[in-house]
Amino acid sequence: MVSSSDVKIISECFVKPKTLPEKWKEPYHFSPMDHFMLSLQYIQKGLLFLKPSTPSEESDDAIKQKVFMETLLQKLKDSLATTLVPFYPLAGRLSTLKTDDGSSYSVFVDCNNSPGAGFIHAKSDLSVGDIIGSKYVPLVVQSFFDHHKAMSQDGHTLSLVSIKVTELIDGVFIGLSMNHSLADGSSFWQFFNSLSDIFSSQEETTSNKLLCLKNPPIFREGSGSICSLPFTQPDESISQTEPPVLKERMFHFSSEILRSLKAKANQECGTTTISSFQSLSAFMWRSITRARRLPHDQETTCRLSAGNRSRMDPPLPLNYFGVYVSLVQTTTKVGNLLENEFGRAALQLHQAVTEHTDKKISSEMDRWLKSPNTPSLDTNVVHMGSSPWFNKYGSEFGMGKAVAVRSGYGNKYDGKVSAYPGREGGGSIDLEVCLLPEFMEALESDQEFMSLVSSS
């Protein structure tokens, strides 16, 4: 078994934007949704690469490997400094503004009083095979990320974004941790891909090359407006509960399997509108619920993380940076879910997604502002997070296509499923499934489930 002790920190530093935009002087105030996300942990996603060549005992090879890592680290630092210019709030720190009577507060990003983004170089004697060759995702992967177990609220003292580069025997893992109150998954990968684009442009990146970003961030107008919440301290709405030990495994769904699931769901419901991902989500909801062996009179819920940019009226550009995501969920009795056809569950999810409109999104946020509460880790929930449509294999950093995508400790609990694009593309999907050990064992014994998947 590999553990966190297998990862040693070599160096740590902070990186500031290469140039300071005029907006740097202004506070970047949070929206209501940004405040809501303070109670979640940092987003932690990373890419595993093979080194261009494997070191050996030959002194020339060892020297080449040392030069390769030194060059990689310096180019990453320089690229980060340049990328932080258009993404300037990520180089700041959180600060809290209280009303004079202390009855409410508002959080904002202070870009002036900050040492910048974090950058860490670490080393391990593990190999790429140790990471991707195990049946379950090894716990050591959590050590490939900075800000372990940190809440977004901790951004008052921690960097809002941090890159940890872990050198393996034959590979490199680049782990990115980003404060969830500033960014959703879409913005996270927008930043990661922009960092890669700037890295790949040239060794010497000038300020003019900032205009060459394929996907430059657009920050919302009116970020100077204050949104006060009825707390005397920001952490009043935050509860930090330690989840139990989970088993985490990657499952692969080929494009052919996904097409068949979609066809089956639509055929059973006499429709053509149910999507592949809605069908896959229904399949996972039923499979995990069956593995939990719940009484049929209990309720079970399936939640989807839904992007809101295209749902707003008027729609927002896809490169609008920030938090524009909310939960779509549907609940039913366990008996209804398992005793009826699979297509019925898929149609139920489809209807919930269809009803997730700008009006409903605004109504739910208004309700939360009147009675703020912490996102609950309810039991009997299957949560389909992340997205297979994010460009997660588009960042190469001079090492070619990544071998795998992996995530850290943040925001995981029993029933959390994260969707990644399959490495071979073509519409295939990899699912990162987190379950209690007994539920994972039951899922692995489910012939219907295992007949459709392969390990990723």
C-alpha positions in Angstrom: 0.0 0.0 0.0 1.3 3.4 -0.9 0.8 6.3 1.5 1.3 10.1 1.8 4.8 9.4 3.3 5.8 8.4 -0.2 5.6 12.0 -1.3 8.3 14.5 -0.2 8.1 18.3 -0.6 11.2 19.6 -2.3 10.3 23.3 -2.5 7.4 25.7 -2.0 6.9 29.3 -3.2 4.2 31.8 -4.2 3.7 33.2 -7.7 2.3 36.6 -8.5 0.8 37.8 -11.8 3.5 38.8 -14.3 1.9 42.2 -14.6 -0.8 43.8 -12.4 -4.0 44.8 -14.2 -5.7 48.0 -13.0 -8.6 45.9 -11.6 -6.1 44.4 -9.2 -6.6 47.4 -6.9 -10.3 46.8 -6.6 -12.0 44.3 -4.3 -13.7 41.4 -6.2 -17.0 41.0 -4.3 -18.8 37.7 -4.0 -22.2 36.9 -5.5 -24.8 35.0 -3.4 -23.8 31.7 -5.1 -20.1 32.4 -4.3 -21.0 32.8 -0.6 -22.9 29.5 -0.8 -19.8 27.7 -2.0 -17.7 28.8 1.0 -18.9 25.7 2.8 -17.4 23.3 0.2 -13.8 22.1 -0.1 -11.3 23.2 -2.7 -11.7 21.6 -6.2 -8.8 19.3 -6.7 -8.2 17.7 -10.1 -4.9 16.7 -11.7 -3.3 15.1 -14.7 -0.8 12.2 -14.7 1.9 12.2 -17.4 4.6 9.9 -18.5 8.0 11.4 -18.6 9.4 11.8 -22.2 12.0 9.1 -21.2 12.7 6.9 -18.3 15.8 7.5 -16.2 18.4 4.8 -15.7 21.6 4.3 -13.9 23.5 6.0 -16.8 24.7 9.3 -15.6 23.8 11.1 -18.9 20.2 10.0 -18.5 20.1 11.1 -14.9 21.4 14.5 -15.9 18.8 14.8 -18.7 16.0 14.0 -16.3 17.2 16.6 -13.9 17.4 19.2 -16.7 13.9 18.1 -17.9 12.3 18.7 -14.4 14.1 22.0 -13.8 12.9 23.2 -17.2 9.4 22.0 -16.7 9.1 23.6 -13.2 10.5 27.0 -14.4 8.2 27.0 -17.5 5.2 26.2 -15.3 6.1 29.0 -12.9 6.5 31.5 -15.7 3.3 30.3 -17.4 1.4 30.5 -14.1 2.6 34.1 -13.6 1.3 35.0 -17.1 -2.0 33.1 -16.7 -2.7 34.9 -13.5 -2.9 38.2 -15.3 -6.3 37.6 -17.0 -7.3 35.4 -14.0 -6.2 38.0 -11.5 -8.6 37.2 -8.6 -7.1 33.8 -8.2 -3.9 35.4 -7.0 -5.6 37.1 -4.1 -6.9 36.1 -0.7 -10.4 36.2 0.8 -11.4 39.0 3.2 -14.6 39.7 5.1 -16.4 43.0 5.2 -18.8 43.4 8.2 -21.6 45.9 8.5 -21.1 48.6 11.2 -23.5 46.9 13.6 -22.0 43.5 13.0 -25.3 41.9 11.9 -24.1 40.7 8.5 -21.1 40.3 6.4 -19.8 40.0 2.8 -16.8 38.2 1.5 -14.6 39.6 -1.3 -11.2 38.8 -2.8 -8.4 41.2 -1.7 -5.9 41.2 -4.6 -3.5 43.7 -2.9 -2.6 41.9 0.3 -1.6 38.5 -1.0 1.7 36.7 -1.8 0.0 35.1 -4.8 -0.8 31.6 -5.9 0.9 28.5 -4.5 3.5 26.4 -6.3 5.0 23.2 -4.9 7.6 20.8 -6.2 7.4 17.3 -4.7 9.0 14.0 -5.4 8.1 10.3 -5.0 9.7 7.0 -5.6 6.4 5.7 -7.0 5.8 4.9 -10.6 2.9 5.7 -12.9 1.9 2.0 -12.7 1.6 2.3 -8.9 -1.1 5.0 -9.5 -3.1 3.6 -12.4 -2.4 -0.1 -11.9 -4.3 -0.5 -8.6 -7.9 -1.8 -8.5 -8.8 1.2 -6.3 -7.4 4.7 -6.5 -4.6 4.7 -3.9 -4.8 7.1 -1.0 -1.4 8.6 -2.0 -3.1 10.4 -4.8 -4.6 12.8 -2.2 -0.9 13.8 -1.4 -0.5 15.0 -5.0 -2.6 18.1 -4.1 -2.1 21.1 -1.9 -4.7 22.3 0.6 -5.7 18.8 1.7 -9.1 18.9 3.5 -9.2 22.8 3.2 -12.6 24.5 3.0 -13.1 27.3 0.6 -13.7 29.5 3.7 -10.0 28.9 4.5 -9.1 31.1 1.5 -8.8 33.9 4.0 -5.4 32.5 4.9 -4.6 30.0 2.1 -3.9 30.7 -1.5 -6.9 30.5 -3.8 -5.1 28.4 -6.3 -2.1 26.1 -5.9 -0.2 23.9 -8.2 1.6 20.9 -6.9 4.0 19.1 -9.3 5.0 15.6 -8.1 7.9 13.9 -9.9 7.5 10.2 -10.1 10.1 7.6 -11.2 8.7 7.6 -14.8 6.0 10.3 -14.7 4.8 13.7 -13.5 1.6 14.5 -11.7 0.3 18.1 -12.0 -2.3 18.7 -9.3 -4.4 21.9 -9.2 -6.3 23.0 -6.2 -8.7 25.9 -6.6 -11.0 27.6 -4.2 -14.6 26.5 -5.0 -16.1 29.8 -4.0 -14.4 31.5 -7.0 -14.9 28.8 -9.6 -17.0 25.9 -10.7 -15.7 22.9 -12.8 -16.1 24.8 -16.0 -14.0 27.7 -14.8 -11.5 25.3 -13.2 -10.8 23.6 -16.5 -10.8 27.0 -18.3 -7.9 28.0 -16.1 -6.1 24.7 -16.4 -6.4 24.7 -20.2 -5.3 28.4 -20.4 -2.2 27.5 -18.3 -1.4 24.8 -20.8 -2.0 27.0 -23.8 0.4 29.7 -22.4 2.9 27.0 -21.5 2.8 25.6 -25.0 3.0 29.0 -26.8 6.7 29.7 -26.3 9.4 29.8 -23.6 9.3 33.6 -23.5 5.7 34.7 -23.0 5.1 38.4 -23.5 2.1 40.3 -22.3 0.9 40.5 -26.0 0.4 36.7 -26.0 -2.4 37.1 -23.4 -4.6 38.1 -26.3 -3.9 34.7 -27.8 -5.8 32.7 -25.2 -8.4 30.5 -26.9 -10.8 31.0 -24.0 -10.1 34.3 -22.1 -12.1 34.6 -18.9 -15.0 37.1 -18.7 -15.6 38.3 -15.1 -19.1 39.4 -14.3 -19.9 43.1 -14.2 -20.8 44.7 -11.0 -18.3 42.7 -9.0 -17.9 45.8 -6.9 -21.4 45.4 -5.4 -21.7 44.1 -1.9 -24.0 41.2 -1.1 -24.6 41.0 2.7 -25.5 37.7 4.4 -27.3 37.5 7.8 -24.3 36.0 9.7 -21.9 37.7 12.1 -19.1 35.4 10.9 -18.7 33.6 7.5 -18.1 30.2 9.1 -21.5 30.2 10.8 -23.0 28.4 7.8 -20.2 25.9 7.6 -20.0 22.5 9.2 -16.9 20.4 8.8 -17.7 16.8 9.2 -15.2 14.1 8.5 -16.6 11.5 6.0 -16.0 7.8 6.7 -13.2 5.9 4.9 -14.3 5.3 1.3 -13.3 3.0 -1.5 -12.7 4.9 -4.7 -12.6 3.2 -8.1 -12.6 4.2 -11.7 -15.1 2.6 -14.1 -15.0 3.0 -17.9 -18.1 3.1 -20.1 -17.4 2.8 -23.8 -19.2 4.9 -26.4 -21.1 1.8 -27.6 -22.3 1.0 -24.1 -23.5 4.6 -23.6 -25.4 4.5 -26.9 -27.1 1.3 -25.9 -28.1 2.8 -22.5 -29.5 5.8 -24.2 -31.4 3.8 -26.8 -32.9 1.5 -24.1 -34.0 4.4 -21.9 -35.7 6.2 -24.8 -37.3 3.0 -26.1 -38.8 2.1 -22.7 -40.3 5.6 -22.4 -41.4 6.1 -26.0 -39.3 9.2 -26.5 -36.0 10.4 -28.1 -35.2 13.2 -25.7 -33.3 11.4 -22.9 -29.6 12.1 -23.2 -26.7 9.6 -22.8 -25.6 11.2 -19.6 -29.1 11.2 -18.1 -29.3 7.5 -19.0 -25.9 6.8 -17.5 -26.9 8.7 -14.3 -30.1 6.6 -14.0 -28.0 3.4 -14.4 -25.6 4.5 -11.6 -28.5 5.6 -9.4 -30.2 2.2 -9.7 -26.9 0.2 -9.4 -25.6 2.1 -6.3 -29.1 2.0 -4.6 -29.2 -1.8 -5.3 -25.8 -2.2 -3.8 -26.9 -0.4 -0.6 -29.7 -2.9 -0.1 -32.0 -0.3 1.3 -35.6 -1.0 2.4 -38.0 -0.4 -0.4 -40.1 2.1 1.6 -37.1 4.4 2.1 -36.4 7.4 -0.2 -33.4 7.8 -2.5 -32.2 10.8 -4.3 -30.1 11.4 -7.4 -28.4 14.8 -7.8 -26.8 16.2 -10.9 -24.4 19.2 -11.0 -25.9 21.4 -13.7 -24.2 24.2 -15.4 -26.3 27.4 -15.4 -24.6 29.6 -18.0 -26.7 28.5 -20.9 -29.8 28.4 -18.7 -29.7 32.1 -17.6 -31.9 34.6 -19.3 -30.2 35.9 -21.3 -27.6 33.1 -21.5 -24.1 33.8 -20.3 -21.0 33.1 -22.4 -19.4 29.7 -21.6 -16.2 31.4 -20.6 -17.9 33.6 -18.0 -15.7 32.9 -15.0 -17.1 32.1 -11.6 -19.6 29.8 -10.0 -22.6 29.2 -12.3 -23.6 25.7 -11.2 -26.4 24.3 -9.0 -28.0 21.0 -8.1 -30.7 19.3 -10.1 -32.3 16.5 -8.1 -35.1 14.0 -8.0 -36.3 11.7 -5.2 -38.4 8.5 -5.2 -39.0 5.4 -3.1 -36.3 2.7 -3.4 -39.0 0.3 -4.5 -40.2 2.6 -7.3 -36.7 3.0 -8.5 -35.7 -0.7 -8.6 -39.0 -2.4 -9.4 -39.8 -0.2 -12.5 -37.9 -0.1 -15.8 -34.6 1.6 -16.0 -36.0 4.1 -18.5 -38.4 5.5 -15.9 -35.6 6.6 -13.7 -33.8 8.2 -16.8 -37.0 10.0 -17.7 -37.4 11.3 -14.2 -33.9 12.8 -14.3 -34.6 14.2 -17.8 -37.7 16.0 -16.5 -35.8 17.4 -13.5 -33.1 18.8 -15.9 -35.8 20.3 -18.2 -37.4 22.1 -15.3 -34.1 23.6 -14.2 -34.7 27.0 -15.7 -33.4 30.5 -14.9 -36.6 31.2 -13.0 -36.1 28.1 -10.8 -32.4 28.9 -10.3 -33.2 32.4 -9.1 -36.0 31.2 -6.9 -33.8 28.7 -5.1 -31.1 31.3 -4.5 -33.6 33.7 -3.1 -34.8 31.0 -0.7 -31.3 30.3 0.4 -30.6 34.0 1.0 -33.6 34.2 3.3 -32.6 31.1 5.2 -28.9 30.2 4.5 -28.0 26.7 5.3 -25.0 24.3 4.8 -25.2 21.8 1.9 -26.1 18.5 3.6 -24.4 15.2 3.0 -27.7 13.3 3.0 -27.7 9.5 3.1 -29.1 7.4 0.2 -27.9 10.0 -2.3 -26.1 9.4 -5.6 -24.4 12.6 -6.7 -23.2 12.8 -10.3 -20.6 15.6 -10.3 -18.1 17.1 -12.7 -18.7 16.7 -16.4 -17.4 14.4 -19.2 -17.7 17.4 -21.6 -14.8 19.4 -19.9 -11.6 19.4 -21.9 -9.6 17.4 -19.3 -7.1 15.8 -21.7 -6.4 19.0 -23.6 -3.6 20.2 -21.2 -0.3 18.5 -22.2 2.5 20.7 -20.8 5.0 19.4 -23.4 4.6 15.8 -22.3 1.8 14.6 -24.6 -1.6 13.5 -23.7 -2.1 12.7 -20.0 -2.3 9.0 -19.0 -5.1 9.7 -16.5 -7.1 12.3 -14.7 -7.4 11.9 -10.9 -8.8 14.0 -8.1 -7.9 14.8 -4.5 -9.7 14.5 -1.1 -12.1 17.4 -1.7 -15.9 17.1 -1.7 -16.0 13.3 -1.6 -18.5 11.2 0.3 -20.5 7.9 0.0 -22.4 8.1 -3.3 -20.3 10.8 -5.0 -19.6 10.0 -8.6 -17.5 12.2 -10.8 -17.6 12.0 -14.6 -14.5 12.4 -16.8 -14.1 12.0 -20.6 -12.7 8.6 -21.5 -9.1 9.0 -22.6 -9.7 7.5 -26.0 -12.4 10.0 -26.7 -15.3 9.2 -29.0 -17.9 9.9 -26.4 -16.6 7.4 -23.8 -16.9 8.3 -20.1 -14.9 7.4 -17.0 -16.6 7.5 -13.7 -14.8 8.0 -10.4 -17.1 6.2 -7.9 -16.8 6.8 -4.1 -18.6 4.3 -1.8 -18.4 2.8 1.6 -16.4 -0.4 1.4 -19.4 -2.7 1.9 -21.3 -0.9 -0.8 -18.4 -1.0 -3.3 -18.0 -4.7 -2.7 -21.8 -5.2 -3.4 -21.5 -3.1 -6.6 -18.6 -5.2 -7.8 -20.7 -8.3 -7.3 -23.5 -6.9 -9.3 -23.4 -8.8 -12.6 -25.7 -6.3 -14.4 -23.4 -3.4 -13.5 -20.1 -5.2 -14.1 -21.2 -6.5 -17.5 -21.3 -2.9 -18.8 -18.0 -1.5 -17.4 -14.3 -2.0 -17.5 -11.7 -0.7 -15.1 -10.2 2.6 -16.1 
